[in-house]
Amino acid sequence: MEPSDDYDTINRWMQSHFLRKGERWDSQNSHFDHLEQALIRLLSDLGFVEALKASSLYYKGAIVHGASLHRVQTRLQTLIQEWKRGVRFLTLFFLKVVIVC
């Protein structure tokens, strides 16, 4: 970009060069499709696929991973359900995504 003091010029350039068009998954290709079933089995074996209930009733902390608003609301709802089930934690940690360029 050529140097400019004009906000509209800078904004148009940023919009066309840095902002994602649509969702990430819309632009992903099928390069790794052949690994899908193996990855699903592996992630399932590691406990990343199915929802799990807390195995203990007391924890030092609970973590809510950053995501879209809807996903964070869903994660908080899961914590609320666990709290109602009797699970307790001293600290609630919110993690956010920070992108550094």
Summary of the structure (lengths in Angstrom):
residues: 101
radius of gyration: 20.5
end to end distance: 16.7
largest distance: 59.8
contacts: 161
relative contact order: 0.11
helix: 44%
strand: 14%
